[in-house]
């Protein structure tokens, strides 16, 4: 997929194959996190004096985003920072991304919602147990950052989906937008058959990536550092799919600006 | 596995299950890198004026290590930095790791060898093609850093293997060490049956993680962003296994100091 050609970026088949590839990244990152216990202190404000007003995770995520911004990560239309105020001027020359999305797209950012959902629902569900593992705070935070960035990229890819759907059916879409008909837009962008297929596929992927060919054990038999395929399905059902649709709706509602 | 108890850290079964778990991390990281083209400019000195004397990868790796050192990553006996001179004082209180390894262990560091092998052999072998993808320099470097850190941790785990083997057969080992008999040590620590099993297992894992259940395509049919299982076997055969043994030998040769 040539990312620099608008017609290719907005081709729904290309978007879909990017989304399918991102499933693997998300699964890998969550399986990595599942090795470690919950370690709630990582997410608790004031756990470490030296990190000021930030939690351990927030501190590392901010530092990471600062560094990545110097390498122009957030110039890319498919990247959205968690901490806008932590970003720096890029050290590298700008890349000329084509104008594929509407200019207000950078204002649509669900990351605080994603972060909250990740800490409150996903970590307790997937971690290896409820305990603290101080010797693994760093490792588990690294996994958290990877997973959060992957989830964020996947969910905000809804902007490309929305733009593509808008162009496919401009007349009908414009009508709903003018009427501020959120429900109508939601219903137009929802494809139950596609969603069902996504859930089926991620369950199968989770089963395949969870298999330990050495012992032939699957998750239910408590292989080390693995993840329940049902958890992945739940994450797609309760977070990734609805949050993506929220991005699409927010994007579309402003599309006639 | 309770990492903080020496007798558990040096239990060969525990070491082996950690090594097996690390196979997954390495595989995930390499599969992630395999999405992108080679992008040789990332590894070339002077490609970007603003990054001074460092390549893009080196710059990001140094910045990453600086940040991680503040969070005491390199206090952990199983972590070794690529750029010692980039490290900072930890911001967090020290963790009291038990003295499991000999004190000179931090001087054994094969990272420059690992970095060279990774750039010259592994990247060309696994990347999606030979081209430059400027819009993915950041993403592919993130994958490189993950993969390098995973390879480094896996290879330097040889120190734990060596210490454990030393304690198992102290008399024989001491004799070889006193005689500076590198070949003898190498032969004592080499277990061809175990190596064969490792190669068989990583091939099977690569096949399982490469499977796209959606299309039922495997690597040979060019699924997007996948990796040839034979490449993983080659990386274990020509890099991970021999480099780990090199770490073991270097560690053992000084064990009577």
Boltz contact constraints between the chains, C-beta under 6 A:
constraints:
  - contact:
      token1: [A, 3]
      token2: [B, 135]
      max_distance: 6.0
  - contact:
      token1: [A, 21]
      token2: [B, 224]
      max_distance: 6.0
  - contact:
      token1: [A, 21]
      token2: [B, 225]
      max_distance: 6.0
  - contact:
      token1: [A, 28]
      token2: [B, 28]
      max_distance: 6.0
  - contact:
      token1: [A, 48]
      token2: [B, 92]
      max_distance: 6.0
  - contact:
      token1: [A, 50]
      token2: [B, 91]
      max_distance: 6.0
  - contact:
      token1: [A, 63]
      token2: [B, 67]
      max_distance: 6.0
  - contact:
      token1: [A, 67]
      token2: [B, 63]
      max_distance: 6.0
  - contact:
      token1: [A, 71]
      token2: [B, 138]
      max_distance: 6.0
  - contact:
      token1: [A, 73]
      token2: [B, 138]
      max_distance: 6.0
  - contact:
      token1: [A, 91]
      token2: [B, 50]
      max_distance: 6.0
  - contact:
      token1: [A, 92]
      token2: [B, 48]
      max_distance: 6.0
  - contact:
      token1: [A, 95]
      token2: [B, 135]
      max_distance: 6.0
  - contact:
      token1: [A, 135]
      token2: [B, 3]
      max_distance: 6.0
  - contact:
      token1: [A, 135]
      token2: [B, 95]
      max_distance: 6.0
  - contact:
      token1: [A, 138]
      token2: [B, 71]
      max_distance: 6.0
  - contact:
      token1: [A, 138]
      token2: [B, 73]
      max_distance: 6.0
  - contact:
      token1: [A, 201]
      token2: [B, 214]
      max_distance: 6.0
  - contact:
      token1: [A, 204]
      token2: [B, 213]
      max_distance: 6.0
  - contact:
      token1: [A, 205]
      token2: [B, 213]
      max_distance: 6.0
  - contact:
      token1: [A, 208]
      token2: [B, 208]
      max_distance: 6.0
  - contact:
      token1: [A, 208]
      token2: [B, 211]
      max_distance: 6.0
  - contact:
      token1: [A, 208]
      token2: [B, 213]
      max_distance: 6.0
  - contact:
      token1: [A, 209]
      token2: [B, 209]
      max_distance: 6.0
  - contact:
      token1: [A, 211]
      token2: [B, 208]
      max_distance: 6.0
  - contact:
      token1: [A, 213]
      token2: [B, 204]
      max_distance: 6.0
  - contact:
      token1: [A, 213]
      token2: [B, 205]
      max_distance: 6.0
  - contact:
      token1: [A, 213]
      token2: [B, 208]
      max_distance: 6.0
  - contact:
      token1: [A, 214]
      token2: [B, 201]
      max_distance: 6.0
  - contact:
      token1: [A, 224]
      token2: [B, 21]
      max_distance: 6.0
  - contact:
      token1: [A, 225]
      token2: [B, 21]
      max_distance: 6.0
